[in-house]
Protein backbone atom coordinates (compact mmCIF):
# COMPACT_ATOMS: atom_id res chain seq x y z
CA UNK A 1 0.00 0.00 0.00
CA UNK A 2 0.96 3.64 -0.47
CA UNK A 3 1.17 5.94 2.55
CA UNK A 4 2.34 9.44 3.36
CA UNK A 5 2.46 11.65 6.46
CA UNK A 6 1.14 15.18 6.69
CA UNK A 7 -0.45 17.91 8.71
CA UNK A 8 -4.03 17.91 7.45
CA UNK A 9 -5.75 21.29 7.42
CA UNK A 10 -8.95 21.78 9.45
CA UNK A 11 -12.28 21.25 7.67
CA UNK A 12 -13.00 24.93 6.98
CA UNK A 13 -9.63 25.36 5.24
CA UNK A 14 -10.08 22.07 3.40
CA UNK A 15 -13.45 23.31 2.11
CA UNK A 16 -11.90 26.53 0.77
CA UNK A 17 -9.04 24.63 -0.88
CA UNK A 18 -11.59 22.19 -2.32
CA UNK A 19 -13.39 25.11 -4.00
CA UNK A 20 -10.11 26.10 -5.69
CA UNK A 21 -9.47 22.50 -6.71
CA UNK A 22 -12.95 22.39 -8.27
CA UNK A 23 -12.21 25.64 -10.10
CA UNK A 24 -9.13 23.92 -11.56
CA UNK A 25 -11.22 20.88 -12.51
CA UNK A 26 -13.89 23.00 -14.24
CA UNK A 27 -11.50 25.30 -16.10
CA UNK A 28 -8.43 23.13 -16.72
CA UNK A 29 -9.58 19.52 -16.15
CA UNK A 30 -7.20 19.09 -13.18
CA UNK A 31 -8.28 16.10 -11.06
CA UNK A 32 -5.21 14.76 -9.28
CA UNK A 33 -5.25 17.26 -6.38
CA UNK A 34 -8.88 16.30 -5.64
CA UNK A 35 -7.68 12.89 -4.43
CA UNK A 36 -6.39 14.17 -1.09
CA UNK A 37 -7.54 16.55 1.65
CA UNK A 38 -5.79 19.91 2.03
CA UNK A 39 -2.50 19.15 3.76
CA UNK A 40 1.17 19.98 4.22
CA UNK A 41 3.26 16.91 3.38
CA UNK A 42 5.85 15.89 5.97
CA UNK A 43 6.90 12.53 4.48
CA UNK A 44 6.09 12.01 0.77
CA UNK A 45 4.35 8.85 -0.48
CA UNK A 46 6.09 5.55 0.12
CA UNK A 47 5.20 1.88 -0.21
CA UNK A 48 4.78 -0.28 2.86
CA UNK A 49 3.04 -3.62 3.49
CA UNK A 50 -0.33 -3.24 5.23
CA UNK A 51 1.00 -5.50 7.95
CA UNK A 52 3.35 -2.72 9.07
CA UNK A 53 0.64 -0.07 9.50
CA UNK A 54 -0.07 -0.87 13.16
CA UNK A 55 3.64 -0.75 14.01
CA UNK A 56 4.01 2.57 12.19
CA UNK A 57 1.00 3.98 14.05
CA UNK A 58 2.59 3.06 17.38
CA UNK A 59 5.83 4.76 16.34
CA UNK A 60 3.98 7.89 15.18
CA UNK A 61 1.98 8.09 18.41
CA UNK A 62 5.19 7.96 20.45
CA UNK A 63 6.92 10.49 18.19
CA UNK A 64 3.99 12.94 18.14
CA UNK A 65 3.67 12.98 21.93
CA UNK A 66 7.19 14.42 22.11
CA UNK A 67 6.49 17.26 19.65
CA UNK A 68 4.89 20.60 20.46
CA UNK A 69 1.92 21.96 18.52
CA UNK A 70 2.47 25.24 16.67
CA UNK A 71 0.63 27.58 14.27
CA UNK A 72 0.79 27.30 10.47
CA UNK A 73 0.27 30.52 8.52
CA UNK A 74 -1.11 30.24 5.00
CA UNK A 75 -0.90 33.37 2.87
CA UNK A 76 -1.81 33.78 -0.78
CA UNK A 77 -0.50 31.55 -3.57
CA UNK A 78 2.67 30.43 -5.27
CA UNK A 79 3.73 27.96 -7.93
CA UNK A 80 6.29 25.43 -8.99
CA UNK A 81 6.17 26.52 -12.62
CA UNK A 82 4.80 25.23 -14.94
CA UNK A 83 2.76 22.46 -13.32
CA UNK A 84 1.92 23.13 -9.66
CA UNK A 85 -0.24 25.80 -8.01
CA UNK A 86 -0.51 25.96 -4.24
CA UNK A 87 -1.44 27.94 -1.18
CA UNK A 88 1.79 29.38 0.22
CA UNK A 89 2.89 28.33 3.70
CA UNK A 90 4.76 31.19 5.39
CA UNK A 91 8.31 30.25 6.51
CA UNK A 92 8.10 28.35 9.78
CA UNK A 93 11.06 26.88 11.66
CA UNK A 94 8.73 24.75 13.82
CA UNK A 95 7.36 23.05 10.71
CA UNK A 96 10.78 22.57 9.10
CA UNK A 97 12.19 21.17 12.34
CA UNK A 98 9.22 18.79 12.75
CA UNK A 99 9.66 17.46 9.22
CA UNK A 100 13.41 16.93 9.69
CA UNK A 101 12.97 15.23 13.08
CA UNK A 102 10.24 12.93 11.73
CA UNK A 103 12.27 11.93 8.68
CA UNK A 104 15.36 11.21 10.80
CA UNK A 105 13.33 9.34 13.42
CA UNK A 106 11.74 7.05 10.83
CA UNK A 107 15.00 6.42 9.00
CA UNK A 108 16.76 5.56 12.27
CA UNK A 109 14.23 2.80 12.94
CA UNK A 110 14.41 1.56 9.34
CA UNK A 111 10.93 2.38 8.10
CA UNK A 112 10.70 2.09 4.30
CA UNK A 113 11.02 5.77 3.46
CA UNK A 114 13.74 7.48 1.47
CA UNK A 115 15.49 10.65 2.52
CA UNK A 116 13.98 13.41 0.44
CA UNK A 117 16.53 14.78 -2.02
CA UNK A 118 14.73 18.08 -2.56
CA UNK A 119 14.68 20.78 0.09
CA UNK A 120 11.54 20.82 2.24
CA UNK A 121 9.13 23.33 0.70
CA UNK A 122 5.83 23.19 2.60
CA UNK A 123 2.71 24.02 0.60
CA UNK A 124 -0.97 23.14 0.18
CA UNK A 125 -1.52 21.88 -3.36
CA UNK A 126 -4.36 23.17 -5.53
CA UNK A 127 -3.24 21.65 -8.86
CA UNK A 128 -0.26 19.52 -9.72
CA UNK A 129 0.97 17.13 -12.36
CA UNK A 130 -2.17 17.18 -14.53
CA UNK A 131 -2.04 20.96 -15.04
CA UNK A 132 -0.97 21.34 -18.67
CA UNK A 133 2.00 23.62 -19.29
CA UNK A 134 0.06 25.66 -21.84
CA UNK A 135 -2.74 26.24 -19.25
CA UNK A 136 -0.39 27.33 -16.49
CA UNK A 137 -0.21 31.07 -17.35
CA UNK A 138 -4.01 31.48 -17.31
CA UNK A 139 -4.42 29.48 -14.10
CA UNK A 140 -1.56 31.32 -12.40
CA UNK A 141 -3.01 34.69 -13.46
CA UNK A 142 -6.29 33.77 -11.73
CA UNK A 143 -4.64 32.79 -8.44
CA UNK A 144 -2.22 35.73 -8.41
CA UNK A 145 -5.13 38.17 -8.13
CA UNK A 146 -6.73 36.36 -5.14
CA UNK A 147 -6.01 37.24 -1.52
CA UNK A 148 -6.06 34.54 1.14
CA UNK A 149 -4.70 34.40 4.66
CA UNK A 150 -5.41 32.08 7.57
CA UNK A 151 -3.57 30.64 10.56
CA UNK A 152 -4.40 27.20 11.93
CA UNK A 153 -2.92 25.04 14.67
CA UNK A 154 -0.68 22.16 13.67
CA UNK A 155 -1.79 19.86 16.44
CA UNK A 156 -1.71 16.42 14.80
CA UNK A 157 0.40 14.39 12.41
CA UNK A 158 -1.76 12.29 10.10
CA UNK A 159 -0.96 9.04 8.35
CA UNK A 160 -2.72 8.93 4.99
CA UNK A 161 -3.29 5.74 3.04
CA UNK A 162 -4.23 5.35 -0.61
CA UNK A 163 -7.35 3.21 -0.99
CA UNK A 164 -6.86 2.64 -4.71
CA UNK A 165 -8.70 5.83 -5.69
CA UNK A 166 -8.08 8.56 -3.11
CA UNK A 167 -5.94 9.35 -0.09
CA UNK A 168 -7.73 8.87 3.23
CA UNK A 169 -6.61 9.73 6.75
CA UNK A 170 -5.84 6.34 8.27
CA UNK A 171 -5.06 7.79 11.70
CA UNK A 172 -3.98 11.03 13.37
CA UNK A 173 -1.58 11.48 16.27
CA UNK A 174 -1.85 14.48 18.60
CA UNK A 175 1.11 16.75 19.19
CA UNK A 176 1.77 17.90 22.73
CA UNK A 177 0.45 21.25 23.86
CA UNK A 178 2.78 21.42 26.86
CA UNK A 179 5.08 24.41 26.70
C-alpha atoms as a printed R data frame, in Angstrom:
    type eleno elety resid chain resno       x      y       z
1   ATOM     1    CA   UNK     A     1   0.000  0.000   0.000
2   ATOM     2    CA   UNK     A     2   0.959  3.643  -0.473
3   ATOM     3    CA   UNK     A     3   1.169  5.942   2.547
4   ATOM     4    CA   UNK     A     4   2.344  9.444   3.362
5   ATOM     5    CA   UNK     A     5   2.461 11.652   6.463
6   ATOM     6    CA   UNK     A     6   1.140 15.184   6.685
7   ATOM     7    CA   UNK     A     7  -0.446 17.907   8.709
8   ATOM     8    CA   UNK     A     8  -4.025 17.909   7.452
9   ATOM     9    CA   UNK     A     9  -5.752 21.288   7.418
10  ATOM    10    CA   UNK     A    10  -8.952 21.781   9.446
11  ATOM    11    CA   UNK     A    11 -12.281 21.255   7.674
12  ATOM    12    CA   UNK     A    12 -13.001 24.933   6.979
13  ATOM    13    CA   UNK     A    13  -9.630 25.359   5.243
14  ATOM    14    CA   UNK     A    14 -10.078 22.070   3.396
15  ATOM    15    CA   UNK     A    15 -13.454 23.311   2.111
16  ATOM    16    CA   UNK     A    16 -11.900 26.527   0.775
17  ATOM    17    CA   UNK     A    17  -9.044 24.632  -0.882
18  ATOM    18    CA   UNK     A    18 -11.591 22.192  -2.318
19  ATOM    19    CA   UNK     A    19 -13.390 25.115  -3.996
20  ATOM    20    CA   UNK     A    20 -10.113 26.101  -5.690
21  ATOM    21    CA   UNK     A    21  -9.470 22.495  -6.712
22  ATOM    22    CA   UNK     A    22 -12.953 22.392  -8.267
23  ATOM    23    CA   UNK     A    23 -12.212 25.645 -10.099
24  ATOM    24    CA   UNK     A    24  -9.135 23.924 -11.557
25  ATOM    25    CA   UNK     A    25 -11.224 20.883 -12.513
26  ATOM    26    CA   UNK     A    26 -13.890 22.996 -14.240
27  ATOM    27    CA   UNK     A    27 -11.496 25.302 -16.097
28  ATOM    28    CA   UNK     A    28  -8.428 23.129 -16.720
29  ATOM    29    CA   UNK     A    29  -9.578 19.521 -16.155
30  ATOM    30    CA   UNK     A    30  -7.202 19.092 -13.183
31  ATOM    31    CA   UNK     A    31  -8.277 16.104 -11.065
32  ATOM    32    CA   UNK     A    32  -5.205 14.764  -9.281
33  ATOM    33    CA   UNK     A    33  -5.248 17.256  -6.377
34  ATOM    34    CA   UNK     A    34  -8.876 16.299  -5.637
35  ATOM    35    CA   UNK     A    35  -7.675 12.893  -4.431
36  ATOM    36    CA   UNK     A    36  -6.394 14.167  -1.087
37  ATOM    37    CA   UNK     A    37  -7.538 16.549   1.646
38  ATOM    38    CA   UNK     A    38  -5.789 19.913   2.027
39  ATOM    39    CA   UNK     A    39  -2.498 19.152   3.758
40  ATOM    40    CA   UNK     A    40   1.170 19.979   4.220
41  ATOM    41    CA   UNK     A    41   3.255 16.910   3.381
42  ATOM    42    CA   UNK     A    42   5.851 15.891   5.968
43  ATOM    43    CA   UNK     A    43   6.902 12.535   4.476
44  ATOM    44    CA   UNK     A    44   6.091 12.011   0.768
45  ATOM    45    CA   UNK     A    45   4.351  8.851  -0.479
46  ATOM    46    CA   UNK     A    46   6.093  5.546   0.122
47  ATOM    47    CA   UNK     A    47   5.196  1.879  -0.214
48  ATOM    48    CA   UNK     A    48   4.775 -0.284   2.859
49  ATOM    49    CA   UNK     A    49   3.045 -3.618   3.488
50  ATOM    50    CA   UNK     A    50  -0.329 -3.243   5.231
51  ATOM    51    CA   UNK     A    51   0.995 -5.504   7.950
52  ATOM    52    CA   UNK     A    52   3.355 -2.721   9.067
53  ATOM    53    CA   UNK     A    53   0.645 -0.071   9.497
54  ATOM    54    CA   UNK     A    54  -0.068 -0.873  13.157
55  ATOM    55    CA   UNK     A    55   3.641 -0.753  14.007
56  ATOM    56    CA   UNK     A    56   4.005  2.574  12.186
57  ATOM    57    CA   UNK     A    57   1.002  3.979  14.054
58  ATOM    58    CA   UNK     A    58   2.586  3.059  17.384
59  ATOM    59    CA   UNK     A    59   5.830  4.761  16.339
60  ATOM    60    CA   UNK     A    60   3.977  7.894  15.183
61  ATOM    61    CA   UNK     A    61   1.984  8.093  18.412
62  ATOM    62    CA   UNK     A    62   5.190  7.956  20.445
63  ATOM    63    CA   UNK     A    63   6.924 10.494  18.189
64  ATOM    64    CA   UNK     A    64   3.993 12.944  18.140
65  ATOM    65    CA   UNK     A    65   3.668 12.983  21.930
66  ATOM    66    CA   UNK     A    66   7.188 14.418  22.112
67  ATOM    67    CA   UNK     A    67   6.485 17.257  19.654
68  ATOM    68    CA   UNK     A    68   4.888 20.601  20.459
69  ATOM    69    CA   UNK     A    69   1.923 21.959  18.524
70  ATOM    70    CA   UNK     A    70   2.474 25.235  16.667
71  ATOM    71    CA   UNK     A    71   0.634 27.577  14.271
72  ATOM    72    CA   UNK     A    72   0.792 27.302  10.473
73  ATOM    73    CA   UNK     A    73   0.272 30.520   8.525
74  ATOM    74    CA   UNK     A    74  -1.110 30.236   4.998
75  ATOM    75    CA   UNK     A    75  -0.901 33.366   2.868
76  ATOM    76    CA   UNK     A    76  -1.814 33.782  -0.783
77  ATOM    77    CA   UNK     A    77  -0.499 31.545  -3.571
78  ATOM    78    CA   UNK     A    78   2.668 30.426  -5.273
79  ATOM    79    CA   UNK     A    79   3.732 27.958  -7.930
80  ATOM    80    CA   UNK     A    80   6.294 25.429  -8.994
81  ATOM    81    CA   UNK     A    81   6.173 26.524 -12.621
82  ATOM    82    CA   UNK     A    82   4.800 25.232 -14.938
83  ATOM    83    CA   UNK     A    83   2.759 22.462 -13.319
84  ATOM    84    CA   UNK     A    84   1.916 23.134  -9.659
85  ATOM    85    CA   UNK     A    85  -0.243 25.796  -8.007
86  ATOM    86    CA   UNK     A    86  -0.508 25.957  -4.244
87  ATOM    87    CA   UNK     A    87  -1.437 27.942  -1.176
88  ATOM    88    CA   UNK     A    88   1.786 29.381   0.218
89  ATOM    89    CA   UNK     A    89   2.892 28.335   3.705
90  ATOM    90    CA   UNK     A    90   4.762 31.194   5.391
91  ATOM    91    CA   UNK     A    91   8.308 30.252   6.511
92  ATOM    92    CA   UNK     A    92   8.100 28.353   9.777
93  ATOM    93    CA   UNK     A    93  11.065 26.881  11.660
94  ATOM    94    CA   UNK     A    94   8.734 24.746  13.820
95  ATOM    95    CA   UNK     A    95   7.364 23.054  10.707
96  ATOM    96    CA   UNK     A    96  10.781 22.569   9.099
97  ATOM    97    CA   UNK     A    97  12.190 21.167  12.336
98  ATOM    98    CA   UNK     A    98   9.222 18.795  12.748
99  ATOM    99    CA   UNK     A    99   9.664 17.464   9.217
100 ATOM   100    CA   UNK     A   100  13.413 16.929   9.692
101 ATOM   101    CA   UNK     A   101  12.967 15.230  13.077
102 ATOM   102    CA   UNK     A   102  10.240 12.933  11.730
103 ATOM   103    CA   UNK     A   103  12.273 11.932   8.682
104 ATOM   104    CA   UNK     A   104  15.364 11.211  10.800
105 ATOM   105    CA   UNK     A   105  13.330  9.337  13.419
106 ATOM   106    CA   UNK     A   106  11.737  7.051  10.827
107 ATOM   107    CA   UNK     A   107  15.002  6.421   9.003
108 ATOM   108    CA   UNK     A   108  16.761  5.562  12.270
109 ATOM   109    CA   UNK     A   109  14.226  2.797  12.944
110 ATOM   110    CA   UNK     A   110  14.411  1.560   9.340
111 ATOM   111    CA   UNK     A   111  10.932  2.383   8.102
112 ATOM   112    CA   UNK     A   112  10.703  2.087   4.299
113 ATOM   113    CA   UNK     A   113  11.018  5.772   3.461
114 ATOM   114    CA   UNK     A   114  13.741  7.480   1.468
115 ATOM   115    CA   UNK     A   115  15.491 10.655   2.523
116 ATOM   116    CA   UNK     A   116  13.985 13.410   0.436
117 ATOM   117    CA   UNK     A   117  16.534 14.782  -2.023
118 ATOM   118    CA   UNK     A   118  14.729 18.085  -2.564
119 ATOM   119    CA   UNK     A   119  14.677 20.782   0.087
120 ATOM   120    CA   UNK     A   120  11.537 20.825   2.241
121 ATOM   121    CA   UNK     A   121   9.134 23.328   0.698
122 ATOM   122    CA   UNK     A   122   5.828 23.186   2.605
123 ATOM   123    CA   UNK     A   123   2.714 24.023   0.597
124 ATOM   124    CA   UNK     A   124  -0.974 23.142   0.184
125 ATOM   125    CA   UNK     A   125  -1.521 21.880  -3.361
126 ATOM   126    CA   UNK     A   126  -4.357 23.165  -5.533
127 ATOM   127    CA   UNK     A   127  -3.238 21.653  -8.857
128 ATOM   128    CA   UNK     A   128  -0.257 19.523  -9.716
129 ATOM   129    CA   UNK     A   129   0.972 17.127 -12.355
130 ATOM   130    CA   UNK     A   130  -2.168 17.182 -14.528
131 ATOM   131    CA   UNK     A   131  -2.044 20.961 -15.043
132 ATOM   132    CA   UNK     A   132  -0.966 21.339 -18.673
133 ATOM   133    CA   UNK     A   133   2.003 23.616 -19.285
134 ATOM   134    CA   UNK     A   134   0.057 25.663 -21.839
135 ATOM   135    CA   UNK     A   135  -2.736 26.240 -19.253
136 ATOM   136    CA   UNK     A   136  -0.388 27.328 -16.493
137 ATOM   137    CA   UNK     A   137  -0.206 31.069 -17.350
138 ATOM   138    CA   UNK     A   138  -4.006 31.481 -17.309
139 ATOM   139    CA   UNK     A   139  -4.421 29.480 -14.095
140 ATOM   140    CA   UNK     A   140  -1.564 31.325 -12.398
141 ATOM   141    CA   UNK     A   141  -3.010 34.689 -13.458
142 ATOM   142    CA   UNK     A   142  -6.289 33.769 -11.734
143 ATOM   143    CA   UNK     A   143  -4.636 32.795  -8.436
144 ATOM   144    CA   UNK     A   144  -2.225 35.727  -8.411
145 ATOM   145    CA   UNK     A   145  -5.131 38.170  -8.128
146 ATOM   146    CA   UNK     A   146  -6.728 36.364  -5.141
147 ATOM   147    CA   UNK     A   147  -6.009 37.235  -1.523
148 ATOM   148    CA   UNK     A   148  -6.065 34.538   1.140
149 ATOM   149    CA   UNK     A   149  -4.700 34.398   4.657
150 ATOM   150    CA   UNK     A   150  -5.409 32.078   7.568
151 ATOM   151    CA   UNK     A   151  -3.571 30.640  10.558
152 ATOM   152    CA   UNK     A   152  -4.399 27.196  11.934
153 ATOM   153    CA   UNK     A   153  -2.919 25.040  14.674
154 ATOM   154    CA   UNK     A   154  -0.680 22.156  13.670
155 ATOM   155    CA   UNK     A   155  -1.791 19.855  16.441
156 ATOM   156    CA   UNK     A   156  -1.711 16.422  14.800
157 ATOM   157    CA   UNK     A   157   0.401 14.393  12.410
158 ATOM   158    CA   UNK     A   158  -1.760 12.292  10.095
159 ATOM   159    CA   UNK     A   159  -0.958  9.044   8.353
160 ATOM   160    CA   UNK     A   160  -2.715  8.927   4.990
161 ATOM   161    CA   UNK     A   161  -3.290  5.740   3.038
162 ATOM   162    CA   UNK     A   162  -4.230  5.349  -0.613
163 ATOM   163    CA   UNK     A   163  -7.353  3.211  -0.994
164 ATOM   164    CA   UNK     A   164  -6.860  2.643  -4.714
165 ATOM   165    CA   UNK     A   165  -8.702  5.833  -5.694
166 ATOM   166    CA   UNK     A   166  -8.080  8.563  -3.113
167 ATOM   167    CA   UNK     A   167  -5.935  9.350  -0.089
168 ATOM   168    CA   UNK     A   168  -7.732  8.874   3.226
169 ATOM   169    CA   UNK     A   169  -6.613  9.731   6.746
170 ATOM   170    CA   UNK     A   170  -5.844  6.340   8.274
171 ATOM   171    CA   UNK     A   171  -5.060  7.791  11.695
172 ATOM   172    CA   UNK     A   172  -3.976 11.030  13.371
173 ATOM   173    CA   UNK     A   173  -1.579 11.481  16.266
174 ATOM   174    CA   UNK     A   174  -1.849 14.483  18.597
175 ATOM   175    CA   UNK     A   175   1.115 16.746  19.188
176 ATOM   176    CA   UNK     A   176   1.773 17.896  22.728
177 ATOM   177    CA   UNK     A   177   0.448 21.246  23.859
178 ATOM   178    CA   UNK     A   178   2.785 21.425  26.860
179 ATOM   179    CA   UNK     A   179   5.084 24.408  26.704
